[in-house]
Each structure stands twice: as structure tokens, then as C-alpha cells.
Amino acid sequence: MHELSLAGGILRIVEQAAERERFARVTRLTLEVGKLAGVEVEALRFALGAIAPGTPLADAAVEIVEPEGQARCFDCGGLTAIKERGDACRHCGGWRLDPVAGTGFRVVDLLVEDA
């Protein structure tokens, strides 16, 4: 379950920001987790909840935005929406696709309370 490791990385980012920016706690955390990022969103949400007590993330609302996958087809050159890696091009049926969107994982925003 690599989601626990991802949650730990998010916590480190938040703790570093709290030290640098001198805030007490996060009230809302917004993440972007692309549909093709290989992350189980509910497992990530669970892991964040498990490690949050006693940290600046305690009781924070977690919003997760999940951008759809999109790929460029090497066969027809078009952009095609894909739900998962291994999908075929919706235009020509080709299988040689390069994902160009929906692969990211990042902290987008923190809403915080001052110390």
C-alpha cells in the first residue's frame, strides 16, 4: 500500500510549510490525483486520516480532485480520453498511446489557521 508512503510525504510537505509560514493547522487540504496516477484515492484518504492526529493536518477537510486521463495516439496523432492505461484510442483503435494528462499527483492548496 504505497498510499501510506504518499500520505507521509504530504504530511512532510505540510509540516515544512507550517514551520516556514508559521501556521498552526490546516483546515482544508486540496490534492490533485490524476485518474492515471496509480493511486487508490480512498486508500490515500484513509492513510491521511490515520497519520493526521497530533499534526497540523488533524481534523483537516481533504478535497481530492481527479483529472481525467488523456493521451496522444502515435497512430493517428489525435488526443483521446482514456479511463485507464491500456485503453485504445477512441478515434482509430490504436494501442500506441502516450498519456499526457491525468497522471499527476500534487498538493494544490492549503487553507490554514494562523498560529
C-alpha positions as CSV (number, residue, x, y, z in Angstrom):
1,M,0.0,0.0,0.0
2,H,2.1,2.9,-1.3
3,E,-0.7,5.3,-0.3
4,L,0.6,5.4,3.2
5,S,4.0,6.5,1.9
6,L,2.3,9.1,-0.2
7,A,0.4,10.4,2.9
8,G,3.7,10.6,4.8
9,G,5.2,12.7,2.0
10,I,2.1,15.0,2.1
11,L,2.5,15.3,5.8
12,R,6.2,16.3,5.4
13,I,5.2,19.0,2.9
14,V,2.6,20.4,5.3
15,E,4.9,20.3,8.3
16,Q,7.7,22.1,6.3
17,A,5.2,24.7,5.2
18,A,3.9,25.1,8.8
19,E,7.4,25.7,10.0
20,R,8.3,28.1,7.2
21,E,5.0,30.1,7.1
22,R,4.2,29.8,10.9
23,F,0.7,28.5,10.8
24,A,-1.0,26.3,13.4
25,R,-3.1,23.9,11.4
26,V,-4.6,23.1,8.1
27,T,-8.3,23.4,7.8
28,R,-8.5,22.2,4.2
29,L,-6.1,20.3,2.1
30,T,-6.6,20.1,-1.7
31,L,-4.9,17.4,-3.7
32,E,-4.8,16.6,-7.4
33,V,-4.6,12.9,-8.1
34,G,-4.9,12.1,-11.8
35,K,-7.0,9.0,-12.8
36,L,-3.9,7.6,-14.4
37,A,-1.6,8.3,-11.4
38,G,-1.9,4.8,-10.0
39,V,-3.2,6.0,-6.6
40,E,-6.2,4.5,-4.8
41,V,-8.0,7.7,-3.7
42,E,-9.9,6.1,-0.8
43,A,-6.8,4.4,0.5
44,L,-5.0,7.7,0.4
45,R,-7.8,9.4,2.2
46,F,-7.7,6.6,4.9
47,A,-3.9,6.9,5.2
48,L,-4.1,10.7,5.7
49,G,-6.7,10.2,8.4
50,A,-4.6,7.6,10.1
51,I,-1.5,9.8,10.3
52,A,-3.1,13.2,10.9
53,P,-3.8,13.1,14.7
54,G,-1.3,15.3,16.5
55,T,-0.1,17.0,13.3
56,P,-1.1,20.2,11.5
57,L,-3.4,18.0,9.4
58,A,-5.5,16.9,12.3
59,D,-9.2,17.5,11.5
60,A,-8.4,19.0,8.1
61,A,-11.0,18.5,5.3
62,V,-9.4,16.7,2.4
63,E,-10.5,17.6,-1.1
64,I,-9.2,15.4,-3.9
65,V,-9.6,16.5,-7.5
66,E,-9.3,13.7,-10.0
67,P,-8.5,14.9,-13.5
68,E,-9.4,12.5,-16.3
69,G,-6.8,10.7,-18.4
70,Q,-5.9,11.9,-21.8
71,A,-3.3,10.5,-24.3
72,R,-1.8,11.3,-27.6
73,C,-2.1,8.5,-30.2
74,F,1.1,7.7,-32.1
75,D,-1.0,6.0,-34.9
76,C,-3.4,8.9,-35.7
77,G,-1.8,11.8,-33.9
78,G,-5.0,12.7,-32.1
79,L,-5.8,13.3,-28.4
80,T,-8.0,10.8,-26.8
81,A,-9.7,10.4,-23.5
82,I,-8.7,7.3,-21.6
83,K,-10.1,5.9,-18.4
84,E,-7.0,3.7,-17.6
85,R,-3.7,2.8,-19.0
86,G,-4.1,0.2,-21.7
87,D,-7.2,1.7,-23.2
88,A,-7.3,2.0,-27.0
89,C,-7.5,5.3,-29.0
90,R,-11.2,6.2,-29.3
91,H,-10.5,7.7,-32.8
92,C,-8.6,4.9,-34.6
93,G,-8.5,2.0,-32.2
94,G,-4.7,2.2,-31.9
95,W,-2.8,1.0,-28.8
96,R,0.3,3.1,-29.0
97,L,-0.7,5.9,-26.7
98,D,1.4,8.4,-24.7
99,P,-0.5,9.7,-21.6
100,V,-0.4,13.5,-21.5
101,A,-2.9,14.3,-18.7
102,G,-4.3,12.7,-15.6
103,T,-1.0,11.3,-14.5
104,G,-0.1,13.9,-11.9
105,F,-0.1,13.8,-8.1
106,R,0.4,17.1,-6.2
107,V,-0.6,19.3,-3.3
108,V,-2.7,22.1,-4.9
109,D,-3.8,24.2,-1.9
110,L,-3.7,24.6,1.8
111,L,-6.3,26.6,3.8
112,V,-4.7,27.3,7.2
113,E,-5.2,28.9,10.5
114,D,-2.5,31.3,11.9
115,A,-0.5,30.3,14.9
